């Protein structure tokens, strides 16, 4: 698919409202504006902390994980094929603690097990699953355990174990960057200054209680969480963070929105997962 078709699909503004039922694992926090966010991280699993919150100006809800990449129990998982899967299925199949959608792709569908064209680089266990897209950025995991967000043309395959692509950086060396001002549900990843901490973030949108964020606002939230660099992943109806909760249940943290249907997951082409080895 040509680039302008990809971006048109991604940035199509489609508004509607609906009621959702929250899934309270911990009591969430409320803040008046994005720049007031003070994360109240709580332990979720070994090496992983959880935080969810909503703001009133703008009116958004988001869910986030902070992952200690130095913890030997933490293991990164990336799809090893370009076959469609829901994020929930990806988490269950790989016995993960968490999973988030990653690259843009085509065609869009809710059907699992179909061949997909992944747009942008995907690397699993050092094996190239999909090639780089020269205009976009990616999250990479080096052999030394650190992570970084770089342009996809700068990636040397012999230096990394895993990589997932997205669109563009929304946070670069602590400064927010943006190309698009439309509000959408969004998925994102962030990396700390030293590359030892990974952040997963999903923001709900297209509903009354959460109207979505712009790219600049997405960067602001990542920075407030503690990230130094941040990447905008595929969003809209693909935006989804799935968790394995303390009771063992696997379910979305936010509200999936495939084809505008609340609660329906999209079958995406690539996912980034977090596995915890050993007991908590």
Residue frames as qw, qx, qy, qz and C-alpha x, y, z in Angstrom:
[[0.000, 0.888, 0.459, 0.000, 0.00, 0.00, 0.00],
 [0.381, 0.572, -0.044, 0.725, 1.29, 3.48, -0.81],
 [0.310, -0.088, -0.516, 0.794, 2.36, 5.77, 2.03],
 [0.254, -0.121, 0.029, -0.959, -0.41, 8.32, 1.55],
 [0.679, -0.274, -0.523, -0.436, -3.03, 5.57, 1.73],
 [0.596, -0.185, -0.664, 0.412, -1.49, 4.31, 4.95],
 [0.151, -0.059, -0.361, 0.918, -1.49, 7.72, 6.55],
 [0.422, -0.216, -0.249, -0.845, -4.99, 8.55, 5.36],
 [0.695, -0.323, -0.624, -0.153, -6.30, 5.39, 7.02],
 [0.530, -0.170, -0.571, 0.603, -4.39, 6.12, 10.18],
 [0.097, -0.125, -0.252, 0.955, -5.39, 9.75, 10.56],
 [0.279, -0.439, -0.600, -0.608, -9.04, 9.49, 9.54],
 [0.133, -0.089, 0.524, -0.837, -11.03, 11.31, 12.18],
 [0.488, -0.324, -0.699, -0.411, -14.09, 9.38, 13.26],
 [0.150, -0.225, 0.541, -0.797, -16.00, 10.59, 16.33],
 [0.628, -0.412, -0.497, -0.434, -18.62, 8.84, 18.36],
 [0.252, -0.458, 0.579, -0.625, -19.47, 8.30, 22.01],
 [0.771, -0.226, -0.552, -0.222, -20.33, 5.32, 24.11],
 [0.595, -0.667, 0.313, -0.319, -20.33, 4.16, 27.71],
 [0.626, 0.326, -0.693, 0.151, -17.61, 1.82, 28.94],
 [0.815, -0.566, -0.075, -0.099, -17.19, -0.34, 32.00],
 [0.086, 0.780, -0.588, 0.199, -13.84, 0.24, 33.71],
 [0.904, -0.053, -0.411, 0.106, -11.72, -2.68, 34.83],
 [0.210, -0.857, 0.323, -0.343, -10.37, -1.43, 38.15],
 [0.812, 0.024, -0.476, 0.336, -7.31, -3.33, 39.29],
 [0.396, -0.251, -0.368, 0.803, -6.13, -0.37, 41.29],
 [0.066, 0.861, 0.390, -0.320, -7.85, 2.90, 42.07],
 [0.546, 0.499, 0.224, 0.635, -7.14, 5.31, 39.24],
 [0.311, -0.463, -0.176, 0.811, -5.95, 8.89, 39.62],
 [0.282, 0.846, 0.424, 0.157, -7.45, 12.12, 38.34],
 [0.414, -0.303, 0.073, 0.855, -5.52, 15.15, 37.11],
 [0.276, 0.778, 0.263, -0.499, -6.73, 18.47, 35.76],
 [0.507, 0.790, -0.257, -0.232, -4.26, 18.83, 32.87],
 [0.934, 0.250, -0.204, 0.154, -1.68, 16.60, 31.19],
 [0.398, 0.585, -0.444, 0.550, 1.32, 18.49, 32.57],
 [0.472, -0.565, 0.388, -0.555, 0.10, 17.88, 36.14],
 [0.943, -0.050, -0.298, -0.139, 0.36, 14.10, 35.89],
 [0.170, -0.629, 0.702, -0.288, 2.29, 12.63, 38.81],
 [0.728, 0.062, -0.645, -0.224, 2.49, 8.85, 38.27],
 [0.591, -0.449, 0.514, -0.429, 1.58, 6.72, 41.26],
 [0.567, 0.316, -0.740, -0.176, 3.26, 3.52, 40.15],
 [0.746, -0.325, 0.442, -0.378, 2.15, 0.30, 41.81],
 [0.190, -0.330, 0.908, 0.172, 3.71, -3.15, 41.54],
 [0.781, 0.248, -0.122, -0.559, 2.03, -5.30, 38.90],
 [0.992, 0.058, -0.066, 0.093, 4.51, -8.16, 38.43],
 [0.712, -0.440, 0.190, 0.513, 8.21, -8.75, 38.93],
 [0.407, -0.123, 0.357, 0.832, 10.02, -5.85, 37.26],
 [0.008, -0.459, -0.561, -0.689, 6.74, -4.25, 36.12],
 [0.014, 0.361, 0.507, -0.782, 4.73, -1.36, 37.58],
 [0.077, 0.573, 0.725, 0.375, 1.26, -0.17, 36.62],
 [0.001, -0.365, -0.269, 0.892, -0.46, 3.22, 36.53],
 [0.111, 0.548, 0.681, 0.473, -3.80, 4.36, 35.16],
 [0.078, -0.428, -0.298, 0.850, -5.36, 7.79, 35.26],
 [0.265, 0.712, 0.553, 0.341, -7.74, 10.24, 33.66],
 [0.215, -0.164, -0.068, 0.960, -7.50, 13.95, 33.06],
 [0.217, 0.725, 0.571, -0.317, -10.23, 16.54, 32.79],
 [0.299, 0.914, -0.052, -0.270, -8.42, 18.99, 30.49],
 [0.560, 0.038, -0.466, -0.684, -8.38, 17.41, 27.97],
 [0.793, -0.177, 0.355, -0.463, -10.77, 14.62, 28.91],
 [0.636, 0.394, -0.652, -0.119, -8.78, 11.41, 28.45],
 [0.849, -0.407, 0.308, -0.138, -8.19, 8.03, 30.09],
 [0.547, 0.595, -0.589, 0.020, -4.91, 6.16, 29.80],
 [0.926, -0.349, 0.140, -0.005, -3.15, 3.05, 31.09],
 [0.356, 0.777, -0.505, 0.123, 0.60, 2.58, 31.40],
 [0.942, -0.272, -0.044, 0.192, 3.29, 0.09, 32.41],
 [0.044, 0.867, -0.492, 0.069, 6.83, 0.86, 33.53],
 [0.996, 0.031, -0.060, 0.060, 9.19, -2.06, 32.85],
 [0.360, -0.783, 0.487, 0.144, 12.66, -2.53, 34.33],
 [0.813, 0.501, -0.286, -0.074, 14.74, -3.94, 31.48],
 [0.122, 0.600, -0.735, 0.292, 17.63, -4.61, 33.88],
 [0.703, -0.229, 0.522, -0.426, 15.51, -7.13, 35.78],
 [0.000, -0.293, 0.915, 0.279, 16.62, -10.62, 34.67],
 [0.386, 0.312, 0.831, -0.251, 13.04, -11.88, 34.93],
 [0.449, 0.683, 0.113, -0.565, 11.87, -9.60, 32.11],
 [0.452, -0.002, 0.743, 0.493, 11.78, -11.05, 28.61],
 [0.358, 0.469, -0.143, -0.795, 10.73, -9.26, 25.40],
 [0.498, 0.247, 0.820, 0.135, 8.48, -11.08, 22.93],
 [0.324, 0.488, -0.227, -0.778, 7.68, -10.02, 19.33],
 [0.863, 0.351, 0.230, -0.282, 5.59, -11.87, 16.73],
 [0.417, -0.389, 0.701, 0.427, 7.73, -14.22, 14.67],
 [0.310, 0.306, 0.768, 0.470, 5.46, -14.09, 11.59],
 [0.174, 0.074, -0.119, -0.975, 3.26, -11.68, 9.63],
 [0.288, -0.378, -0.840, -0.262, 0.04, -13.49, 10.51],
 [0.309, -0.534, -0.030, -0.786, -2.85, -11.57, 12.06],
 [0.473, -0.292, -0.765, 0.326, -3.65, -11.96, 15.75],
 [0.343, -0.860, -0.162, -0.342, -5.56, -10.09, 18.40],
 [0.077, 0.628, -0.574, 0.520, -3.40, -8.76, 21.20],
 [0.728, -0.359, 0.370, -0.451, -5.35, -10.90, 23.69],
 [0.987, 0.158, -0.034, -0.024, -4.57, -14.05, 21.72],
 [0.521, 0.617, -0.429, 0.404, -0.91, -13.02, 21.50],
 [0.273, -0.586, 0.535, -0.543, -0.74, -12.60, 25.29],
 [0.881, -0.180, 0.289, -0.328, -2.46, -15.93, 26.00],
 [0.917, 0.364, -0.156, 0.047, -0.49, -17.89, 23.39],
 [0.537, 0.523, -0.442, 0.492, 2.87, -16.69, 24.69],
 [0.662, -0.521, -0.464, 0.276, 2.03, -16.75, 28.41],
 [0.311, 0.410, -0.102, 0.851, 2.72, -13.02, 28.72],
 [0.178, -0.482, -0.532, 0.673, 2.08, -10.49, 31.45],
 [0.229, 0.750, 0.159, -0.600, 1.31, -7.75, 28.91],
 [0.491, 0.200, 0.603, 0.596, 1.04, -7.07, 25.20],
 [0.190, 0.719, 0.119, -0.658, 0.47, -4.01, 23.05],
 [0.714, 0.615, 0.306, 0.134, -0.17, -3.57, 19.32],
 [0.486, -0.465, 0.279, 0.686, 2.77, -2.23, 17.31],
 [0.194, -0.137, 0.523, 0.818, 3.28, -1.62, 13.56],
 [0.579, 0.438, 0.037, -0.687, 0.74, -0.25, 11.10],
 [0.335, -0.044, 0.910, 0.238, -0.33, -2.88, 8.57],
 [0.600, 0.300, -0.133, -0.729, -2.72, -3.80, 5.80],
 [0.281, -0.501, -0.370, -0.730, -5.35, -4.95, 5.16],
 [0.278, -0.233, 0.538, -0.761, -7.43, -4.12, 8.24],
 [0.667, -0.175, -0.624, -0.367, -9.57, -6.97, 9.58],
 [0.587, -0.495, 0.409, -0.493, -10.87, -8.59, 12.72],
 [0.983, 0.077, -0.118, -0.118, -9.98, -12.09, 11.45],
 [0.454, -0.668, 0.583, 0.086, -7.07, -13.93, 13.01],
 [0.744, -0.066, 0.633, 0.203, -4.70, -16.24, 11.15],
 [0.621, 0.750, 0.213, 0.081, -4.55, -14.24, 7.92],
 [0.655, 0.082, 0.100, 0.745, -1.44, -13.04, 6.13],
 [0.043, -0.959, -0.189, 0.208, -0.73, -9.34, 6.70],
 [0.562, 0.546, -0.076, 0.617, 1.62, -6.79, 5.19],
 [0.525, -0.681, -0.229, 0.457, 3.54, -5.29, 8.10],
 [0.327, 0.862, 0.032, 0.387, 4.49, -1.68, 7.43],
 [0.132, -0.837, 0.433, -0.306, 7.90, -1.05, 8.92],
 [0.371, 0.406, -0.812, 0.196, 10.56, -3.13, 10.58],
 [0.836, -0.411, 0.138, -0.337, 9.82, -6.12, 12.79],
 [0.419, 0.460, -0.762, 0.181, 12.58, -8.27, 14.27],
 [0.837, -0.421, 0.122, -0.328, 12.07, -11.34, 16.50],
 [0.872, -0.315, 0.310, 0.210, 15.01, -13.28, 18.01],
 [0.287, -0.553, 0.484, 0.615, 17.31, -11.40, 15.63],
 [0.366, 0.252, 0.784, 0.432, 15.38, -12.53, 12.56],
 [0.173, 0.193, -0.144, -0.955, 13.94, -9.92, 10.20],
 [0.335, 0.441, 0.817, -0.165, 10.17, -10.49, 9.89],
 [0.350, 0.854, 0.373, 0.094, 9.38, -7.28, 7.97],
 [0.586, 0.241, 0.031, 0.773, 11.73, -4.73, 6.35],
 [0.207, -0.440, -0.253, 0.837, 12.36, -1.16, 7.41],
 [0.243, 0.846, 0.427, 0.207, 10.19, 1.73, 6.26],
 [0.534, 0.201, -0.094, 0.816, 12.59, 4.64, 5.63],
 [0.125, -0.612, -0.096, -0.775, 10.20, 7.36, 6.81],
 [0.702, -0.605, -0.182, -0.331, 9.27, 5.81, 10.15],
 [0.083, -0.610, 0.673, -0.410, 10.90, 5.17, 13.53],
 [0.823, -0.118, -0.545, -0.108, 11.15, 2.01, 15.61],
 [0.596, -0.660, 0.382, -0.253, 11.73, 0.64, 19.10],
 [0.738, 0.365, -0.560, 0.094, 14.78, -1.62, 19.24],
 [0.768, -0.597, 0.219, -0.083, 16.23, -3.89, 21.93],
 [0.346, 0.716, -0.603, 0.054, 20.00, -4.33, 21.86],
 [0.782, 0.048, -0.605, 0.143, 22.04, -7.36, 22.85],
 [0.252, 0.191, -0.595, 0.739, 23.08, -5.56, 26.06],
 [0.165, -0.510, -0.798, 0.275, 19.44, -5.39, 27.20],
 [0.017, 0.440, 0.157, -0.884, 18.96, -1.68, 26.61],
 [0.390, 0.658, 0.632, 0.123, 16.25, -0.18, 24.41],
 [0.121, -0.366, 0.148, 0.911, 16.19, 2.83, 22.10],
 [0.500, 0.715, 0.460, -0.166, 13.93, 4.58, 19.61],
 [0.265, -0.427, 0.481, 0.718, 15.63, 5.29, 16.29],
 [0.578, 0.510, -0.224, -0.596, 14.85, 5.85, 12.63],
 [0.940, 0.068, 0.320, -0.100, 14.34, 2.53, 10.90],
 [0.701, 0.659, -0.220, 0.158, 17.16, 3.20, 8.41],
 [0.020, -0.753, 0.567, -0.332, 19.64, 3.37, 11.32],
 [0.845, -0.318, 0.347, -0.253, 19.03, -0.16, 12.56],
 [0.303, 0.502, -0.806, -0.085, 21.83, -2.71, 12.28],
 [0.882, -0.171, -0.266, -0.350, 20.34, -6.20, 12.54],
 [0.735, 0.123, -0.573, 0.343, 23.50, -7.69, 14.04],
 [0.105, 0.285, -0.486, 0.820, 23.17, -5.38, 17.06],
 [0.526, -0.169, 0.224, -0.803, 19.59, -6.12, 18.11],
 [0.171, 0.079, 0.973, -0.135, 17.42, -8.97, 19.35],
 [0.165, 0.641, 0.748, -0.052, 14.00, -7.42, 18.79],
 [0.012, -0.147, 0.107, 0.983, 12.39, -4.46, 17.07],
 [0.233, 0.657, 0.717, -0.009, 8.90, -3.16, 16.34],
 [0.191, 0.208, 0.256, 0.924, 8.08, -0.24, 14.09],
 [0.082, 0.691, 0.558, -0.453, 5.61, 2.57, 14.53],
 [0.365, 0.874, 0.234, 0.220, 5.08, 5.91, 12.88],
 [0.355, 0.657, -0.244, 0.619, 7.17, 8.81, 14.18],
 [0.401, -0.151, -0.571, 0.700, 8.75, 9.89, 17.44],
 [0.229, -0.830, -0.355, -0.364, 6.41, 12.01, 19.56],
 [0.500, -0.850, 0.151, 0.068, 9.11, 12.61, 22.15],
 [0.775, 0.446, -0.180, 0.409, 12.72, 13.25, 21.16],
 [0.502, 0.139, -0.414, 0.746, 15.35, 13.75, 23.87],
 [0.166, -0.428, -0.591, 0.663, 12.72, 15.09, 26.24],
 [0.199, 0.321, -0.073, -0.923, 11.09, 17.44, 23.72],
 [0.589, 0.432, 0.642, -0.232, 7.68, 16.72, 22.23],
 [0.015, 0.236, -0.593, -0.770, 7.39, 16.52, 18.46],
 [0.495, 0.454, 0.661, -0.334, 4.22, 16.33, 16.38],
 [0.080, -0.007, 0.634, 0.769, 2.96, 16.24, 12.80],
 [0.301, -0.438, -0.690, -0.491, -0.75, 15.67, 13.30],
 [0.154, -0.176, 0.427, -0.873, -3.11, 17.54, 15.65],
 [0.691, -0.226, -0.398, -0.560, -6.18, 15.29, 15.30],
 [0.468, -0.374, 0.654, -0.463, -7.29, 13.35, 18.37],
 [0.768, 0.115, -0.566, -0.276, -7.33, 9.55, 18.22],
 [0.889, -0.421, 0.178, -0.021, -7.02, 6.52, 20.46],
 [0.429, 0.742, -0.504, 0.105, -3.28, 5.87, 20.54],
 [0.933, -0.293, -0.001, 0.209, -0.73, 3.25, 21.53],
 [0.256, 0.864, -0.363, 0.237, 2.84, 4.28, 22.30],
 [0.874, -0.229, -0.213, 0.371, 6.12, 3.14, 23.77],
 [0.018, -0.948, 0.236, -0.213, 8.70, 5.19, 25.62],
 [0.841, 0.043, -0.314, 0.438, 12.29, 4.67, 26.72],
 [0.464, -0.845, -0.051, 0.261, 14.16, 6.30, 29.61],
 [0.134, 0.922, -0.352, -0.095, 17.29, 8.41, 29.17],
 [0.280, -0.559, 0.778, 0.064, 19.59, 5.48, 30.01],
 [0.576, 0.243, -0.648, -0.435, 17.67, 2.96, 27.91],
 [0.118, 0.093, -0.945, 0.290, 17.02, 0.70, 30.91],
 [0.302, 0.347, 0.673, -0.579, 13.32, 1.43, 31.39],
 [0.047, -0.215, -0.726, -0.651, 10.52, 0.77, 28.93],
 [0.336, 0.272, 0.437, -0.789, 7.08, 2.38, 29.05],
 [0.026, 0.333, 0.839, 0.430, 3.93, 1.00, 27.41],
 [0.184, 0.316, 0.309, -0.878, 1.03, 3.43, 27.03],
 [0.041, 0.425, 0.775, 0.465, -2.48, 3.29, 25.59],
 [0.159, 0.225, 0.248, -0.929, -4.95, 6.19, 25.46],
 [0.291, 0.517, 0.805, 0.002, -8.63, 5.65, 24.77],
 [0.067, 0.242, -0.170, -0.953, -10.49, 7.91, 22.35],
 [0.315, -0.133, -0.628, -0.699, -13.64, 8.47, 20.31],
 [0.421, -0.538, -0.730, -0.024, -15.93, 8.32, 23.31],
 [0.240, -0.877, -0.167, -0.381, -17.43, 10.79, 25.77],
 [0.683, -0.720, 0.067, 0.102, -15.16, 9.97, 28.71],
 [0.557, -0.446, 0.442, 0.543, -11.96, 9.92, 26.65],
 [0.524, 0.797, 0.086, -0.288, -11.66, 11.95, 23.46],
 [0.859, 0.295, 0.090, 0.409, -8.17, 10.79, 22.49],
 [0.384, -0.747, 0.139, 0.524, -4.93, 12.74, 22.21],
 [0.504, 0.834, -0.214, -0.067, -2.91, 14.58, 19.61],
 [0.837, 0.252, -0.302, 0.381, 0.64, 13.47, 18.84],
 [0.137, 0.585, -0.383, 0.701, 2.03, 16.32, 20.96],
 [0.647, -0.491, 0.220, -0.541, -0.18, 15.34, 23.90],
 [0.985, -0.031, -0.168, 0.026, 0.92, 11.74, 23.55],
 [0.595, 0.408, -0.380, 0.579, 4.51, 12.92, 23.89],
 [0.239, -0.595, 0.309, -0.702, 3.60, 14.97, 26.94],
 [0.879, -0.352, 0.053, -0.319, 2.04, 11.97, 28.68],
 [0.912, 0.146, -0.254, 0.287, 5.09, 9.81, 27.92],
 [0.313, 0.527, -0.374, 0.696, 7.38, 12.51, 29.32],
 [0.508, -0.548, 0.232, -0.623, 5.26, 12.82, 32.46],
 [0.973, -0.181, -0.081, -0.116, 5.53, 9.07, 32.93],
 [0.598, -0.642, 0.407, 0.253, 9.34, 9.31, 32.83],
 [0.809, 0.337, 0.339, 0.342, 10.25, 8.64, 29.19],
 [0.243, -0.607, 0.269, 0.707, 13.02, 10.55, 27.39],
 [0.191, 0.218, -0.641, -0.711, 12.09, 9.31, 23.91],
 [0.538, 0.265, 0.671, -0.436, 8.71, 8.10, 22.72],
 [0.028, 0.075, -0.777, -0.624, 7.20, 6.46, 19.63],
 [0.629, 0.219, 0.174, -0.725, 3.66, 6.63, 18.27],
 [0.276, -0.007, 0.946, 0.170, 2.51, 3.13, 17.32],
 [0.203, -0.315, -0.697, -0.612, -0.49, 2.17, 15.18],
 [0.164, 0.105, 0.536, -0.821, -3.57, 3.71, 16.78],
 [0.549, -0.011, -0.294, -0.782, -7.27, 4.21, 16.20],
 [0.897, -0.134, -0.075, -0.415, -9.11, 0.89, 16.20],
 [0.787, 0.230, -0.523, 0.234, -5.81, -0.97, 16.69],
 [0.000, -0.581, 0.507, -0.637, -4.86, 0.76, 19.96],
 [0.862, -0.380, -0.209, -0.263, -4.89, -1.86, 22.70],
 [0.054, 0.503, -0.766, 0.396, -2.98, -2.82, 25.83],
 [0.858, -0.241, -0.363, -0.273, -3.81, -6.29, 27.16],
 [0.125, -0.575, 0.676, -0.444, -2.78, -7.42, 30.64],
 [0.661, -0.187, -0.726, 0.028, -2.68, -10.66, 32.56],
 [0.376, -0.700, 0.118, -0.595, -4.21, -9.49, 35.81],
 [0.146, -0.452, 0.775, -0.417, -3.25, -10.71, 39.29],
 [0.751, 0.009, 0.487, -0.445, -6.21, -13.14, 39.27],
 [0.480, -0.087, 0.807, 0.333, -4.79, -14.75, 36.10],
 [0.508, 0.700, 0.491, -0.106, -7.44, -13.32, 33.77],
 [0.362, -0.070, 0.410, 0.835, -6.25, -11.93, 30.42],
 [0.207, 0.807, 0.553, 0.015, -8.24, -8.92, 29.25],
 [0.348, 0.593, 0.105, 0.719, -7.79, -5.47, 27.69],
 [0.280, -0.339, -0.403, 0.803, -6.95, -2.57, 29.98],
 [0.213, 0.294, -0.067, -0.929, -8.60, -0.08, 27.63],
 [0.670, 0.427, 0.470, -0.386, -11.64, -0.47, 25.36],
 [0.363, -0.043, 0.714, 0.597, -10.85, -2.07, 21.96],
 [0.351, 0.634, 0.186, -0.663, -12.54, -0.36, 19.04],
 [0.259, -0.050, 0.780, 0.567, -12.32, -2.34, 15.81],
 [0.020, -0.406, -0.678, -0.612, -14.67, -0.94, 13.14],
 [0.252, -0.385, 0.061, -0.886, -16.09, 1.47, 15.72],
 [0.766, -0.377, -0.433, -0.288, -17.50, -1.37, 17.82],
 [0.286, -0.667, 0.520, -0.451, -16.68, -1.01, 21.53],
 [0.751, -0.309, 0.543, -0.213, -15.20, -4.20, 22.94],
 [0.920, 0.367, 0.131, 0.037, -14.24, -5.73, 19.57],
 [0.487, -0.597, 0.443, 0.457, -10.53, -6.39, 19.05],
 [0.580, 0.720, -0.289, -0.249, -8.76, -5.89, 15.75],
 [0.938, -0.061, 0.211, 0.268, -6.53, -8.67, 14.44],
 [0.041, 0.931, -0.295, -0.210, -3.24, -6.79, 14.11],
 [0.812, 0.494, -0.297, 0.098, -0.04, -7.75, 12.34],
 [0.555, 0.282, -0.550, 0.557, 2.57, -7.21, 15.04],
 [0.596, -0.765, -0.150, -0.195, 2.62, -7.07, 18.82],
 [0.259, 0.519, -0.616, 0.534, 5.17, -6.29, 21.51],
 [0.791, -0.476, -0.327, -0.200, 4.91, -8.49, 24.58],
 [0.081, -0.633, 0.615, -0.463, 6.40, -8.68, 28.08],
 [0.863, -0.173, -0.470, -0.061, 7.05, -12.02, 29.72],
 [0.347, -0.711, 0.494, -0.361, 8.13, -12.59, 33.31],
 [0.709, 0.194, -0.675, 0.060, 10.33, -15.62, 33.90],
 [0.358, -0.015, -0.765, 0.535, 9.99, -17.35, 37.27],
 [0.297, -0.698, -0.644, 0.096, 7.78, -16.50, 40.21],
 [0.012, -0.860, -0.058, -0.506, 7.00, -12.97, 41.37]]
